[in-house]
């Protein structure tokens, strides 16, 4: 994982310059802003923020998944812009998953409170309190209790999954290890798995453990960039 400390001491009178940080698949990054806020970026995610961050307001734009630990400041709310929704907070800990071009959107709150607003319809907003999450389903923001905190432990280097389709789990492994996975074994695609891995143990270890229940074989190509599930 990479830790990036940001110094945002710039003049209010200069036009803002936007920083664009992309975390490649197979990597992780932790960003520490000058106000004490920390952002953990999931592999394959992008965060954009102005160099004037914190001077008059605190705004970032997210494409992907991130875990935020926002330092409290009542006079300068922290706002996360995504393609479809905005999340407004004062000081809190929460996870956001919002990839551009994908229907899925989820915000889960661990501490504090946040307000999620539809960017196209400002009247549609949902306020979350600790242990609650909101997801966008069938055109509506649906609030529910958090039933599994383990899935948000990716920032600790853990891949946690509960009753997850094999095909969906392989997409997670692709992001975490920066590889391509081809599933040629149709029988295993819809099988459901639960468990957890440490990313540092490697993808071969994960595939071998899943193999016991999945009853498949796997092999790498010559360049070690693609693995085939047979």
Number of C-alpha atoms within 10 A of each C-alpha: 13 12 13 13 13 13 13 15 12 14 11 10 6 8 11 14 12 13 12 12 15 19 18 17 17 17 18 21 21 20 19 17 18 14 17 12 17 20 22 23 27 25 24 20 24 19 22 17 18 18 18 21 23 18 14 11 14 20 19 18 17 24 20 22 22 25 23 22 18 22 18 17 14 10 9 16 19 25 19 21 21 22 16 17 20 21 21 19 24 19 21 19 21 25 18 23 19 22 19 13 9 9 12 12 21 17 23 26 23 20 17 17 18 25 16 22 20 19 16 9 10 11 9 13 16 15 15 22 15 17 17 19 23 22 16 17 12 8 7 11 18 13 17 12 14 14 10 11 11 14 14 19 13 21 18 11 15 18 21 20 20 14 11 16 16 19 17 13 19 19 13 16 21 19 18 24 18 17 16 17 18 13 18 13 15 11 12 19 17 12 14 17 16 13 13 15 17 15 18 10 11 13 18 13 14 16 17 15 13 16 15 9 12 18 12 17 12 17 12 14 9 8 7 10 12 16 20 15 20 15
